[in-house]
Amino acid sequence: MKSRLHLGITTLSLMLLVSGCNSLSVSINDTNPPVFTFSAGPFAECCDKLAFFIVYELGDGTADKRVLWEIRPESGTDNSANRLPSITYGELPGGFEQVVPSSGTPPALQEGKVYCSLGSAY
């Protein structure tokens, strides 16, 4: 009985440890424009910093992609998961620079179209 309890506690401890090592992840709400929030596990040793963030529209074919908005943290910005602000589509947060479009705001998202977002973590 004691060995089963020990094995159960060890397994639970390992599961908690592994679940705490999550790298950068993004969540989205269901508003328009959407708001993106970022998080990482408390023990993430790598991949908790955002290199860039892109929102694109998928065309009729899976290979058809049109980048609508791309932003990147400015040099010197703390872009780790616990310091990233919530990002509302089309609103440039402080400490970021907009790459696409080169000026102005991105087009509004339209109901019925398919959009994807992605980012790169390091």
Secondary structure, 3 states (H helix, E strand, C coil): CHHHHHHHHHHHHHHHHHHCCCCCEEEECCCCCCEEEEECCCCCCCCCEEEEEEEEEECCCCCCEEEEEEEEECCCCCCEHHHCCCEECCCCCCCEEEEECCCCCCCCCCCCCEEEEEEEEC
